[in-house]
Amino acid sequence: MKMSKVILLLSIVLVLVTKDISAKDGFLVHLSSKDPHRVSMALSFALKMADDYDVFIFVDVEGINAVLKDVESIRFKNFEATRTMLDKLIKAGVQIAACPMCLEAMGHTQYDLISGIKIIDKKDFFNFTSGRIITLDY
């Protein structure tokens, strides 16, 4: 009886440890600025992290300007153009979501977003990865 309890306990621990080891960490980028340097840094960093981590980009407040299809791409110093980086991120499967209230406050709808960018759902903040979530704000 004691041996079966020990085996059961060890099995549970093994499952928990294995799950934790196999969990892939996520990188959440919060983009709320329209400042060219901040927008370029956020997208550039997301591109670099996407090679090794699950990446999710949440865009709100003035950051909305960077993801509108009819707005000119930002080109800041030695960074790639923001539209180029967004296209690469979308092609890499990075989830990019915009705040619907911020879109509305700026007089826009989801149809004004670049193709591949969606409206945020509260589950998106947690469902994009299975491990820890590291966040950077721009």
A tleap script that builds the chain and sets N, CA, C and O, in Angstrom:
source leaprc.protein.ff14SB
mol = sequence {
  NMET LYS MET SER LYS VAL ILE LEU LEU LEU
  SER ILE VAL LEU VAL LEU VAL THR LYS ASP
  ILE SER ALA LYS ASP GLY PHE LEU VAL HIE
  LEU SER SER LYS ASP PRO HIE ARG VAL SER
  MET ALA LEU SER PHE ALA LEU LYS MET ALA
  ASP ASP TYR ASP VAL PHE ILE PHE VAL ASP
  VAL GLU GLY ILE ASN ALA VAL LEU LYS ASP
  VAL GLU SER ILE ARG PHE LYS ASN PHE GLU
  ALA THR ARG THR MET LEU ASP LYS LEU ILE
  LYS ALA GLY VAL GLN ILE ALA ALA CYS PRO
  MET CYS LEU GLU ALA MET GLY HIE THR GLN
  TYR ASP LEU ILE SER GLY ILE LYS ILE ILE
  ASP LYS LYS ASP PHE PHE ASN PHE THR SER
  GLY ARG ILE ILE THR LEU ASP CTYR
}
set mol.1.N position { 0.822 -1.187 0.000 }
set mol.1.CA position { 0.000 0.000 0.000 }
set mol.1.C position { 0.870 1.257 0.000 }
set mol.1.O position { 0.611 2.197 -0.750 }
set mol.2.N position { 1.915 1.267 0.855 }
set mol.2.CA position { 2.799 2.428 0.899 }
set mol.2.C position { 3.527 2.605 -0.432 }
set mol.2.O position { 3.716 3.727 -0.902 }
set mol.3.N position { 3.925 1.510 -1.020 }
set mol.3.CA position { 4.651 1.564 -2.292 }
set mol.3.C position { 3.773 2.148 -3.393 }
set mol.3.O position { 4.267 2.917 -4.218 }
set mol.4.N position { 2.503 1.810 -3.429 }
set mol.4.CA position { 1.612 2.346 -4.463 }
set mol.4.C position { 1.400 3.850 -4.275 }
set mol.4.O position { 1.270 4.584 -5.255 }
set mol.5.N position { 1.364 4.310 -3.022 }
set mol.5.CA position { 1.231 5.746 -2.761 }
set mol.5.C position { 2.484 6.493 -3.207 }
set mol.5.O position { 2.392 7.588 -3.762 }
set mol.6.N position { 3.644 5.907 -2.966 }
set mol.6.CA position { 4.913 6.523 -3.381 }
set mol.6.C position { 4.988 6.596 -4.902 }
set mol.6.O position { 5.395 7.615 -5.460 }
set mol.7.N position { 4.598 5.529 -5.560 }
set mol.7.CA position { 4.615 5.509 -7.024 }
set mol.7.C position { 3.638 6.542 -7.580 }
set mol.7.O position { 3.956 7.238 -8.544 }
set mol.8.N position { 2.462 6.645 -6.982 }
set mol.8.CA position { 1.484 7.632 -7.406 }
set mol.8.C position { 2.021 9.049 -7.228 }
set mol.8.O position { 1.894 9.884 -8.124 }
set mol.9.N position { 2.612 9.312 -6.085 }
set mol.9.CA position { 3.182 10.633 -5.812 }
set mol.9.C position { 4.296 10.963 -6.796 }
set mol.9.O position { 4.343 12.073 -7.328 }
set mol.10.N position { 5.190 10.016 -7.044 }
set mol.10.CA position { 6.276 10.240 -8.008 }
set mol.10.C position { 5.737 10.462 -9.417 }
set mol.10.O position { 6.293 11.264 -10.167 }
set mol.11.N position { 4.680 9.776 -9.784 }
set mol.11.CA position { 4.075 9.954 -11.110 }
set mol.11.C position { 3.514 11.360 -11.258 }
set mol.11.O position { 3.687 11.994 -12.299 }
set mol.12.N position { 2.839 11.850 -10.218 }
set mol.12.CA position { 2.280 13.205 -10.257 }
set mol.12.C position { 3.387 14.233 -10.376 }
set mol.12.O position { 3.293 15.157 -11.183 }
set mol.13.N position { 4.428 14.081 -9.583 }
set mol.13.CA position { 5.567 15.011 -9.637 }
set mol.13.C position { 6.203 14.983 -11.016 }
set mol.13.O position { 6.535 16.035 -11.563 }
set mol.14.N position { 6.377 13.813 -11.580 }
set mol.14.CA position { 6.982 13.684 -12.908 }
set mol.14.C position { 6.138 14.386 -13.965 }
set mol.14.O position { 6.682 15.065 -14.837 }
set mol.15.N position { 4.836 14.235 -13.902 }
set mol.15.CA position { 3.945 14.900 -14.855 }
set mol.15.C position { 4.062 16.415 -14.713 }
set mol.15.O position { 4.163 17.125 -15.714 }
set mol.16.N position { 4.050 16.907 -13.493 }
set mol.16.CA position { 4.145 18.357 -13.268 }
set mol.16.C position { 5.481 18.914 -13.730 }
set mol.16.O position { 5.525 19.971 -14.358 }
set mol.17.N position { 6.552 18.228 -13.433 }
set mol.17.CA position { 7.890 18.687 -13.829 }
set mol.17.C position { 8.033 18.640 -15.343 }
set mol.17.O position { 8.565 19.575 -15.941 }
set mol.18.N position { 7.570 17.573 -15.967 }
set mol.18.CA position { 7.662 17.444 -17.417 }
set mol.18.C position { 6.860 18.538 -18.101 }
set mol.18.O position { 7.315 19.114 -19.089 }
set mol.19.N position { 5.676 18.829 -17.591 }
set mol.19.CA position { 4.857 19.881 -18.189 }
set mol.19.C position { 5.570 21.224 -18.099 }
set mol.19.O position { 5.572 21.990 -19.063 }
set mol.20.N position { 6.169 21.512 -16.965 }
set mol.20.CA position { 6.856 22.782 -16.764 }
set mol.20.C position { 8.080 22.895 -17.675 }
set mol.20.O position { 8.351 23.967 -18.216 }
set mol.21.N position { 8.803 21.818 -17.844 }
set mol.21.CA position { 9.997 21.829 -18.692 }
set mol.21.C position { 9.622 22.028 -20.152 }
set mol.21.O position { 10.321 22.734 -20.879 }
set mol.22.N position { 8.532 21.418 -20.590 }
set mol.22.CA position { 8.146 21.495 -21.996 }
set mol.22.C position { 7.387 22.779 -22.335 }
set mol.22.O position { 7.161 23.068 -23.510 }
set mol.23.N position { 6.996 23.543 -21.333 }
set mol.23.CA position { 6.253 24.771 -21.584 }
set mol.23.C position { 7.135 25.800 -22.270 }
set mol.23.O position { 8.261 26.055 -21.842 }
set mol.24.N position { 6.614 26.382 -23.330 }
set mol.24.CA position { 7.353 27.401 -24.074 }
set mol.24.C position { 6.959 28.778 -23.547 }
set mol.24.O position { 5.777 29.109 -23.454 }
set mol.25.N position { 7.962 29.565 -23.208 }
set mol.25.CA position { 7.697 30.898 -22.675 }
set mol.25.C position { 7.177 31.825 -23.760 }
set mol.25.O position { 7.462 31.643 -24.944 }
set mol.26.N position { 6.414 32.818 -23.340 }
set mol.26.CA position { 5.843 33.780 -24.258 }
set mol.26.C position { 6.380 35.177 -24.018 }
set mol.26.O position { 6.814 35.522 -22.919 }
set mol.27.N position { 6.338 35.959 -25.064 }
set mol.27.CA position { 6.849 37.329 -25.035 }
set mol.27.C position { 5.731 38.238 -25.506 }
set mol.27.O position { 5.344 38.195 -26.674 }
set mol.28.N position { 5.204 39.067 -24.601 }
set mol.28.CA position { 4.117 39.969 -24.929 }
set mol.28.C position { 4.683 41.372 -25.119 }
set mol.28.O position { 5.345 41.912 -24.232 }
set mol.29.N position { 4.416 41.948 -26.274 }
set mol.29.CA position { 4.832 43.318 -26.558 }
set mol.29.C position { 3.589 44.199 -26.516 }
set mol.29.O position { 2.623 43.969 -27.244 }
set mol.30.N position { 3.629 45.204 -25.656 }
set mol.30.CA position { 2.518 46.142 -25.531 }
set mol.30.C position { 2.931 47.439 -26.218 }
set mol.30.O position { 3.819 48.146 -25.743 }
set mol.31.N position { 2.286 47.743 -27.330 }
set mol.31.CA position { 2.615 48.932 -28.116 }
set mol.31.C position { 1.494 49.963 -27.979 }
set mol.31.O position { 0.395 49.769 -28.498 }
set mol.32.N position { 1.784 51.059 -27.276 }
set mol.32.CA position { 0.763 52.092 -27.070 }
set mol.32.C position { 1.215 53.468 -27.558 }
set mol.32.O position { 0.521 54.463 -27.350 }
set mol.33.N position { 2.366 53.520 -28.200 }
set mol.33.CA position { 2.930 54.800 -28.638 }
set mol.33.C position { 2.940 54.896 -30.161 }
set mol.33.O position { 2.995 53.886 -30.862 }
set mol.34.N position { 2.886 56.132 -30.656 }
set mol.34.CA position { 3.055 56.355 -32.093 }
set mol.34.C position { 4.454 56.909 -32.386 }
set mol.34.O position { 4.780 57.205 -33.535 }
set mol.35.N position { 5.276 57.048 -31.343 }
set mol.35.CA position { 6.640 57.536 -31.499 }
set mol.35.C position { 7.411 56.586 -32.422 }
set mol.35.O position { 7.462 55.387 -32.147 }
set mol.36.N position { 8.009 57.083 -33.501 }
set mol.36.CA position { 8.693 56.214 -34.466 }
set mol.36.C position { 9.759 55.304 -33.849 }
set mol.36.O position { 9.889 54.146 -34.246 }
set mol.37.N position { 10.515 55.820 -32.888 }
set mol.37.CA position { 11.553 55.000 -32.253 }
set mol.37.C position { 10.922 53.862 -31.450 }
set mol.37.O position { 11.364 52.716 -31.541 }
set mol.38.N position { 9.904 54.174 -30.673 }
set mol.38.CA position { 9.245 53.149 -29.855 }
set mol.38.C position { 8.556 52.086 -30.716 }
set mol.38.O position { 8.659 50.891 -30.439 }
set mol.39.N position { 7.864 52.526 -31.749 }
set mol.39.CA position { 7.183 51.573 -32.635 }
set mol.39.C position { 8.208 50.667 -33.308 }
set mol.39.O position { 8.017 49.452 -33.368 }
set mol.40.N position { 9.275 51.240 -33.805 }
set mol.40.CA position { 10.322 50.465 -34.476 }
set mol.40.C position { 10.994 49.490 -33.525 }
set mol.40.O position { 11.264 48.348 -33.898 }
set mol.41.N position { 11.268 49.924 -32.304 }
set mol.41.CA position { 11.882 49.036 -31.301 }
set mol.41.C position { 10.956 47.868 -30.967 }
set mol.41.O position { 11.390 46.717 -30.915 }
set mol.42.N position { 9.685 48.173 -30.742 }
set mol.42.CA position { 8.725 47.130 -30.374 }
set mol.42.C position { 8.651 46.047 -31.444 }
set mol.42.O position { 8.710 44.856 -31.135 }
set mol.43.N position { 8.520 46.460 -32.697 }
set mol.43.CA position { 8.386 45.480 -33.781 }
set mol.43.C position { 9.693 44.745 -34.040 }
set mol.43.O position { 9.691 43.544 -34.307 }
set mol.44.N position { 10.791 45.451 -33.964 }
set mol.44.CA position { 12.100 44.833 -34.166 }
set mol.44.C position { 12.375 43.788 -33.085 }
set mol.44.O position { 12.834 42.686 -33.384 }
set mol.45.N position { 12.094 44.136 -31.839 }
set mol.45.CA position { 12.308 43.202 -30.736 }
set mol.45.C position { 11.397 41.983 -30.881 }
set mol.45.O position { 11.828 40.853 -30.647 }
set mol.46.N position { 10.150 42.208 -31.265 }
set mol.46.CA position { 9.217 41.097 -31.460 }
set mol.46.C position { 9.720 40.149 -32.545 }
set mol.46.O position { 9.619 38.931 -32.402 }
set mol.47.N position { 10.255 40.700 -33.617 }
set mol.47.CA position { 10.808 39.868 -34.695 }
set mol.47.C position { 11.954 38.995 -34.191 }
set mol.47.O position { 12.026 37.806 -34.503 }
set mol.48.N position { 12.840 39.592 -33.417 }
set mol.48.CA position { 13.988 38.838 -32.892 }
set mol.48.C position { 13.535 37.743 -31.934 }
set mol.48.O position { 14.069 36.634 -31.962 }
set mol.49.N position { 12.567 38.039 -31.098 }
set mol.49.CA position { 12.103 37.071 -30.108 }
set mol.49.C position { 11.292 35.940 -30.749 }
set mol.49.O position { 11.258 34.830 -30.217 }
set mol.50.N position { 10.647 36.207 -31.870 }
set mol.50.CA position { 9.788 35.212 -32.520 }
set mol.50.C position { 10.558 33.979 -32.982 }
set mol.50.O position { 9.963 32.925 -33.207 }
set mol.51.N position { 11.866 34.102 -33.123 }
set mol.51.CA position { 12.672 32.945 -33.508 }
set mol.51.C position { 12.675 31.860 -32.431 }
set mol.51.O position { 12.774 30.673 -32.742 }
set mol.52.N position { 12.566 32.270 -31.160 }
set mol.52.CA position { 12.712 31.320 -30.059 }
set mol.52.C position { 11.532 31.237 -29.099 }
set mol.52.O position { 11.454 30.304 -28.299 }
set mol.53.N position { 10.620 32.190 -29.167 }
set mol.53.CA position { 9.530 32.265 -28.203 }
set mol.53.C position { 8.191 32.508 -28.898 }
set mol.53.O position { 8.138 32.960 -30.042 }
set mol.54.N position { 7.116 32.198 -28.180 }
set mol.54.CA position { 5.787 32.582 -28.641 }
set mol.54.C position { 5.681 34.088 -28.423 }
set mol.54.O position { 5.989 34.582 -27.339 }
set mol.55.N position { 5.248 34.817 -29.445 }
set mol.55.CA position { 5.165 36.278 -29.340 }
set mol.55.C position { 3.731 36.734 -29.606 }
set mol.55.O position { 3.048 36.230 -30.497 }
set mol.56.N position { 3.307 37.693 -28.809 }
set mol.56.CA position { 1.983 38.305 -28.971 }
set mol.56.C position { 2.172 39.812 -28.864 }
set mol.56.O position { 2.840 40.291 -27.948 }
set mol.57.N position { 1.591 40.559 -29.788 }
set mol.57.CA position { 1.692 42.018 -29.763 }
set mol.57.C position { 0.294 42.586 -29.534 }
set mol.57.O position { -0.637 42.316 -30.292 }
set mol.58.N position { 0.171 43.380 -28.469 }
set mol.58.CA position { -1.084 44.051 -28.166 }
set mol.58.C position { -0.895 45.533 -28.448 }
set mol.58.O position { 0.017 46.166 -27.916 }
set mol.59.N position { -1.769 46.081 -29.293 }
set mol.59.CA position { -1.666 47.475 -29.724 }
set mol.59.C position { -2.872 48.251 -29.204 }
set mol.59.O position { -4.021 47.856 -29.400 }
set mol.60.N position { -2.577 49.372 -28.535 }
set mol.60.CA position { -3.672 50.219 -28.065 }
set mol.60.C position { -3.243 51.686 -28.062 }
set mol.60.O position { -2.142 52.018 -28.502 }
set mol.61.N position { -4.113 52.555 -27.568 }
set mol.61.CA position { -3.921 54.003 -27.460 }
set mol.61.C position { -3.361 54.540 -28.795 }
set mol.61.O position { -3.961 54.295 -29.842 }
set mol.62.N position { -2.253 55.250 -28.783 }
set mol.62.CA position { -1.712 55.838 -30.014 }
set mol.62.C position { -0.967 54.827 -30.889 }
set mol.62.O position { -0.668 55.120 -32.047 }
set mol.63.N position { -0.668 53.657 -30.356 }
set mol.63.CA position { -0.022 52.608 -31.147 }
set mol.63.C position { -0.891 52.137 -32.298 }
set mol.63.O position { -0.393 51.577 -33.274 }
set mol.64.N position { -2.197 52.367 -32.181 }
set mol.64.CA position { -3.145 51.985 -33.234 }
set mol.64.C position { -2.707 52.558 -34.586 }
set mol.64.O position { -2.889 51.920 -35.624 }
set mol.65.N position { -2.135 53.750 -34.567 }
set mol.65.CA position { -1.700 54.378 -35.827 }
set mol.65.C position { -0.734 53.502 -36.624 }
set mol.65.O position { -0.709 53.572 -37.852 }
set mol.66.N position { 0.042 52.699 -35.954 }
set mol.66.CA position { 1.049 51.872 -36.625 }
set mol.66.C position { 0.458 50.665 -37.339 }
set mol.66.O position { 1.128 50.055 -38.172 }
set mol.67.N position { -0.787 50.308 -37.027 }
set mol.67.CA position { -1.369 49.099 -37.612 }
set mol.67.C position { -2.586 49.368 -38.499 }
set mol.67.O position { -3.346 48.455 -38.821 }
set mol.68.N position { -2.757 50.622 -38.885 }
set mol.68.CA position { -3.840 50.971 -39.809 }
set mol.68.C position { -3.363 50.816 -41.244 }
set mol.68.O position { -2.265 51.256 -41.585 }
set mol.69.N position { -4.172 50.200 -42.080 }
set mol.69.CA position { -3.738 49.908 -43.451 }
set mol.69.C position { -3.549 51.148 -44.314 }
set mol.69.O position { -2.760 51.110 -45.259 }
set mol.70.N position { -4.235 52.232 -44.028 }
set mol.70.CA position { -4.132 53.424 -44.864 }
set mol.70.C position { -3.153 54.467 -44.329 }
set mol.70.O position { -3.118 55.598 -44.813 }
set mol.71.N position { -2.359 54.083 -43.327 }
set mol.71.CA position { -1.380 55.005 -42.752 }
set mol.71.C position { 0.005 54.654 -43.304 }
set mol.71.O position { 0.347 53.480 -43.450 }
set mol.72.N position { 0.777 55.664 -43.601 }
set mol.72.CA position { 2.117 55.453 -44.159 }
set mol.72.C position { 3.018 54.705 -43.174 }
set mol.72.O position { 2.990 54.969 -41.971 }
set mol.73.N position { 3.798 53.792 -43.685 }
set mol.73.CA position { 4.739 53.028 -42.879 }
set mol.73.C position { 5.776 53.968 -42.245 }
set mol.73.O position { 6.191 54.951 -42.858 }
set mol.74.N position { 6.177 53.656 -41.033 }
set mol.74.CA position { 7.185 54.451 -40.332 }
set mol.74.C position { 8.573 53.931 -40.689 }
set mol.74.O position { 8.819 52.725 -40.695 }
set mol.75.N position { 9.450 54.841 -40.977 }
set mol.75.CA position { 10.850 54.481 -41.264 }
set mol.75.C position { 11.718 55.289 -40.308 }
set mol.75.O position { 11.833 56.506 -40.451 }
set mol.76.N position { 12.337 54.613 -39.323 }
set mol.76.CA position { 13.145 55.294 -38.317 }
set mol.76.C position { 14.584 54.801 -38.367 }
set mol.76.O position { 14.856 53.616 -38.177 }
set mol.77.N position { 15.490 55.718 -38.621 }
set mol.77.CA position { 16.944 55.471 -38.656 }
set mol.77.C position { 17.288 54.158 -39.345 }
set mol.77.O position { 16.921 53.964 -40.503 }
set mol.78.N position { 17.986 53.248 -38.662 }
set mol.78.CA position { 18.462 52.010 -39.292 }
set mol.78.C position { 17.481 50.849 -39.197 }
set mol.78.O position { 17.821 49.726 -39.570 }
set mol.79.N position { 16.290 51.094 -38.712 }
set mol.79.CA position { 15.285 50.039 -38.598 }
set mol.79.C position { 14.609 49.812 -39.947 }
set mol.79.O position { 14.553 50.711 -40.786 }
set mol.80.N position { 14.096 48.597 -40.142 }
set mol.80.CA position { 13.266 48.339 -41.317 }
set mol.80.C position { 11.985 49.152 -41.198 }
set mol.80.O position { 11.617 49.583 -40.105 }
set mol.81.N position { 11.320 49.357 -42.299 }
set mol.81.CA position { 10.030 50.044 -42.286 }
set mol.81.C position { 9.042 49.214 -41.462 }
set mol.81.O position { 9.077 47.984 -41.484 }
set mol.82.N position { 8.170 49.902 -40.744 }
set mol.82.CA position { 7.251 49.194 -39.856 }
set mol.82.C position { 6.318 48.249 -40.621 }
set mol.82.O position { 5.999 47.169 -40.122 }
set mol.83.N position { 5.885 48.628 -41.799 }
set mol.83.CA position { 5.006 47.751 -42.591 }
set mol.83.C position { 5.737 46.465 -42.964 }
set mol.83.O position { 5.143 45.387 -42.968 }
set mol.84.N position { 7.012 46.580 -43.273 }
set mol.84.CA position { 7.818 45.391 -43.596 }
set mol.84.C position { 7.913 44.474 -42.384 }
set mol.84.O position { 7.749 43.259 -42.501 }
set mol.85.N position { 8.182 45.067 -41.208 }
set mol.85.CA position { 8.283 44.254 -39.995 }
set mol.85.C position { 6.947 43.618 -39.648 }
set mol.85.O position { 6.906 42.455 -39.247 }
set mol.86.N position { 5.849 44.361 -39.794 }
set mol.86.CA position { 4.528 43.797 -39.517 }
set mol.86.C position { 4.226 42.632 -40.447 }
set mol.86.O position { 3.708 41.605 -40.007 }
set mol.87.N position { 4.544 42.782 -41.724 }
set mol.87.CA position { 4.326 41.688 -42.681 }
set mol.87.C position { 5.124 40.449 -42.286 }
set mol.87.O position { 4.605 39.334 -42.344 }
set mol.88.N position { 6.375 40.631 -41.886 }
set mol.88.CA position { 7.221 39.507 -41.459 }
set mol.88.C position { 6.650 38.838 -40.212 }
set mol.88.O position { 6.625 37.611 -40.118 }
set mol.89.N position { 6.194 39.638 -39.263 }
set mol.89.CA position { 5.629 39.092 -38.031 }
set mol.89.C position { 4.369 38.283 -38.323 }
set mol.89.O position { 4.196 37.187 -37.790 }
set mol.90.N position { 3.496 38.815 -39.161 }
set mol.90.CA position { 2.262 38.113 -39.508 }
set mol.90.C position { 2.590 36.810 -40.230 }
set mol.90.O position { 1.989 35.776 -39.940 }
set mol.91.N position { 3.537 36.846 -41.167 }
set mol.91.CA position { 3.931 35.635 -41.892 }
set mol.91.C position { 4.559 34.602 -40.970 }
set mol.91.O position { 4.459 33.401 -41.224 }
set mol.92.N position { 5.213 35.064 -39.888 }
set mol.92.CA position { 5.838 34.155 -38.918 }
set mol.92.C position { 4.818 33.582 -37.937 }
set mol.92.O position { 5.166 32.766 -37.083 }
set mol.93.N position { 3.562 34.007 -38.057 }
set mol.93.CA position { 2.524 33.483 -37.186 }
set mol.93.C position { 2.376 34.215 -35.862 }
set mol.93.O position { 1.685 33.742 -34.960 }
set mol.94.N position { 3.020 35.361 -35.744 }
set mol.94.CA position { 2.891 36.152 -34.522 }
set mol.94.C position { 1.491 36.758 -34.473 }
set mol.94.O position { 1.018 37.340 -35.449 }
set mol.95.N position { 0.843 36.612 -33.330 }
set mol.95.CA position { -0.485 37.194 -33.165 }
set mol.95.C position { -0.349 38.678 -32.842 }
set mol.95.O position { 0.397 39.066 -31.943 }
set mol.96.N position { -1.075 39.492 -33.582 }
set mol.96.CA position { -1.099 40.937 -33.341 }
set mol.96.C position { -2.563 41.321 -33.190 }
set mol.96.O position { -3.387 41.034 -34.058 }
set mol.97.N position { -2.873 41.978 -32.070 }
set mol.97.CA position { -4.269 42.327 -31.795 }
set mol.97.C position { -4.375 43.767 -31.333 }
set mol.97.O position { -3.508 44.279 -30.624 }
set mol.98.N position { -5.454 44.408 -31.748 }
set mol.98.CA position { -5.689 45.815 -31.429 }
set mol.98.C position { -6.874 45.955 -30.470 }
set mol.98.O position { -7.788 45.131 -30.449 }
set mol.99.N position { -6.823 47.018 -29.688 }
set mol.99.CA position { -7.886 47.338 -28.740 }
set mol.99.C position { -9.078 47.938 -29.501 }
set mol.99.O position { -8.922 48.960 -30.170 }
set mol.100.N position { -10.261 47.323 -29.409 }
set mol.100.CA position { -11.419 47.850 -30.141 }
set mol.100.C position { -11.875 49.216 -29.639 }
set mol.100.O position { -12.341 50.042 -30.424 }
set mol.101.N position { -11.745 49.455 -28.345 }
set mol.101.CA position { -12.160 50.752 -27.790 }
set mol.101.C position { -11.251 51.876 -28.285 }
set mol.101.O position { -11.704 52.993 -28.530 }
set mol.102.N position { -9.961 51.563 -28.426 }
set mol.102.CA position { -9.011 52.560 -28.923 }
set mol.102.C position { -9.254 52.850 -30.399 }
set mol.102.O position { -9.159 53.996 -30.838 }
set mol.103.N position { -9.567 51.804 -31.162 }
set mol.103.CA position { -9.921 52.002 -32.569 }
set mol.103.C position { -11.127 52.920 -32.684 }
set mol.103.O position { -11.129 53.870 -33.467 }
set mol.104.N position { -12.145 52.626 -31.899 }
set mol.104.CA position { -13.370 53.422 -31.937 }
set mol.104.C position { -13.108 54.870 -31.516 }
set mol.104.O position { -13.630 55.801 -32.129 }
set mol.105.N position { -12.300 55.056 -30.468 }
set mol.105.CA position { -11.996 56.407 -29.992 }
set mol.105.C position { -11.277 57.234 -31.053 }
set mol.105.O position { -11.367 58.462 -31.061 }
set mol.106.N position { -10.555 56.546 -31.956 }
set mol.106.CA position { -9.825 57.232 -33.024 }
set mol.106.C position { -10.642 57.293 -34.324 }
set mol.106.O position { -10.147 57.749 -35.354 }
set mol.107.N position { -11.891 56.832 -34.264 }
set mol.107.CA position { -12.755 56.884 -35.436 }
set mol.107.C position { -12.503 55.781 -36.444 }
set mol.107.O position { -12.779 55.952 -37.632 }
set mol.108.N position { -11.982 54.650 -35.987 }
set mol.108.CA position { -11.673 53.527 -36.880 }
set mol.108.C position { -12.412 52.268 -36.445 }
set mol.108.O position { -12.955 52.196 -35.343 }
set mol.109.N position { -12.420 51.277 -37.337 }
set mol.109.CA position { -13.017 49.971 -37.046 }
set mol.109.C position { -11.995 48.890 -37.368 }
set mol.109.O position { -10.895 49.181 -37.838 }
set mol.110.N position { -12.364 47.658 -37.113 }
set mol.110.CA position { -11.475 46.530 -37.411 }
set mol.110.C position { -11.143 46.451 -38.900 }
set mol.110.O position { -10.118 45.884 -39.277 }
set mol.111.N position { -11.994 47.011 -39.739 }
set mol.111.CA position { -11.770 46.958 -41.184 }
set mol.111.C position { -10.677 47.927 -41.633 }
set mol.111.O position { -10.229 47.878 -42.778 }
set mol.112.N position { -10.256 48.798 -40.736 }
set mol.112.CA position { -9.165 49.734 -41.040 }
set mol.112.C position { -7.803 49.157 -40.685 }
set mol.112.O position { -6.777 49.774 -40.972 }
set mol.113.N position { -7.782 47.979 -40.064 }
set mol.113.CA position { -6.522 47.357 -39.662 }
set mol.113.C position { -5.844 46.665 -40.841 }
set mol.113.O position { -6.506 46.215 -41.777 }
set mol.114.N position { -4.527 46.587 -40.783 }
set mol.114.CA position { -3.759 45.819 -41.765 }
set mol.114.C position { -4.255 44.375 -41.715 }
set mol.114.O position { -4.543 43.853 -40.638 }
set mol.115.N position { -4.352 43.743 -42.857 }
set mol.115.CA position { -4.787 42.351 -42.933 }
set mol.115.C position { -3.875 41.475 -42.067 }
set mol.115.O position { -2.650 41.573 -42.132 }
set mol.116.N position { -4.503 40.620 -41.257 }
set mol.116.CA position { -3.731 39.741 -40.376 }
set mol.116.C position { -3.703 40.229 -38.935 }
set mol.116.O position { -3.278 39.502 -38.037 }
set mol.117.N position { -4.157 41.460 -38.713 }
set mol.117.CA position { -4.235 42.007 -37.364 }
set mol.117.C position { -5.687 41.950 -36.928 }
set mol.117.O position { -6.582 42.350 -37.673 }
set mol.118.N position { -5.917 41.459 -35.731 }
set mol.118.CA position { -7.293 41.242 -35.285 }
set mol.118.C position { -7.642 42.103 -34.085 }
set mol.118.O position { -6.792 42.791 -33.520 }
set mol.119.N position { -8.894 42.051 -33.714 }
set mol.119.CA position { -9.384 42.708 -32.503 }
set mol.119.C position { -9.070 41.784 -31.327 }
set mol.119.O position { -9.244 40.569 -31.419 }
set mol.120.N position { -8.609 42.367 -30.230 }
set mol.120.CA position { -8.216 41.583 -29.059 }
set mol.120.C position { -9.414 40.877 -28.425 }
set mol.120.O position { -10.521 41.413 -28.390 }
set mol.121.N position { -9.177 39.700 -27.941 }
set mol.121.CA position { -10.111 38.962 -27.104 }
set mol.121.C position { -9.366 38.712 -25.802 }
set mol.121.O position { -8.177 38.394 -25.837 }
set mol.122.N position { -10.012 38.844 -24.673 }
set mol.122.CA position { -9.312 38.746 -23.394 }
set mol.122.C position { -8.543 37.435 -23.234 }
set mol.122.O position { -7.532 37.404 -22.532 }
set mol.123.N position { -8.992 36.365 -23.861 }
set mol.123.CA position { -8.290 35.077 -23.772 }
set mol.123.C position { -6.947 35.117 -24.498 }
set mol.123.O position { -6.044 34.342 -24.182 }
set mol.124.N position { -6.819 36.011 -25.461 }
set mol.124.CA position { -5.574 36.096 -26.239 }
set mol.124.C position { -4.356 36.361 -25.358 }
set mol.124.O position { -3.252 35.909 -25.662 }
set mol.125.N position { -4.561 37.090 -24.273 }
set mol.125.CA position { -3.441 37.423 -23.397 }
set mol.125.C position { -2.805 36.194 -22.757 }
set mol.125.O position { -1.629 36.221 -22.396 }
set mol.126.N position { -3.566 35.131 -22.615 }
set mol.126.CA position { -3.069 33.940 -21.938 }
set mol.126.C position { -2.925 32.728 -22.850 }
set mol.126.O position { -2.154 31.820 -22.541 }
set mol.127.N position { -3.641 32.695 -23.952 }
set mol.127.CA position { -3.652 31.506 -24.810 }
set mol.127.C position { -2.535 31.454 -25.841 }
set mol.127.O position { -2.427 30.466 -26.568 }
set mol.128.N position { -1.708 32.477 -25.926 }
set mol.128.CA position { -0.693 32.477 -26.972 }
set mol.128.C position { 0.549 31.673 -26.603 }
set mol.128.O position { 1.403 31.438 -27.457 }
set mol.129.N position { 0.663 31.249 -25.351 }
set mol.129.CA position { 1.836 30.486 -24.920 }
set mol.129.C position { 1.456 29.559 -23.777 }
set mol.129.O position { 0.400 29.712 -23.165 }
set mol.130.N position { 2.325 28.598 -23.497 }
set mol.130.CA position { 2.055 27.656 -22.405 }
set mol.130.C position { 2.977 27.878 -21.215 }
set mol.130.O position { 2.788 27.257 -20.169 }
set mol.131.N position { 3.962 28.743 -21.354 }
set mol.131.CA position { 4.913 28.988 -20.266 }
set mol.131.C position { 4.716 30.341 -19.619 }
set mol.131.O position { 3.610 30.881 -19.569 }
set mol.132.N position { 5.813 30.868 -19.128 }
set mol.132.CA position { 5.769 32.183 -18.498 }
set mol.132.C position { 5.518 33.252 -19.558 }
set mol.132.O position { 5.763 33.037 -20.745 }
set mol.133.N position { 5.028 34.401 -19.112 }
set mol.133.CA position { 4.801 35.512 -20.031 }
set mol.133.C position { 5.664 36.683 -19.590 }
set mol.133.O position { 5.515 37.197 -18.482 }
set mol.134.N position { 6.560 37.093 -20.461 }
set mol.134.CA position { 7.428 38.236 -20.235 }
set mol.134.C position { 6.840 39.405 -21.053 }
set mol.134.O position { 6.461 39.218 -22.209 }
set mol.135.N position { 6.765 40.586 -20.467 }
set mol.135.CA position { 6.134 41.717 -21.145 }
set mol.135.C position { 7.079 42.894 -21.267 }
set mol.135.O position { 7.801 43.226 -20.327 }
set mol.136.N position { 7.068 43.528 -22.440 }
set mol.136.CA position { 7.762 44.798 -22.655 }
set mol.136.C position { 6.739 45.816 -23.131 }
set mol.136.O position { 5.885 45.511 -23.963 }
set mol.137.N position { 6.832 47.020 -22.600 }
set mol.137.CA position { 5.922 48.099 -22.984 }
set mol.137.C position { 6.654 49.130 -23.821 }
set mol.137.O position { 7.750 49.570 -23.474 }
set mol.138.N position { 6.033 49.510 -24.929 }
set mol.138.CA position { 6.584 50.580 -25.787 }
set mol.138.C position { 5.508 51.604 -26.048 }
set mol.138.O position { 5.750 52.589 -26.745 }
savepdb mol mol.pdb
quit
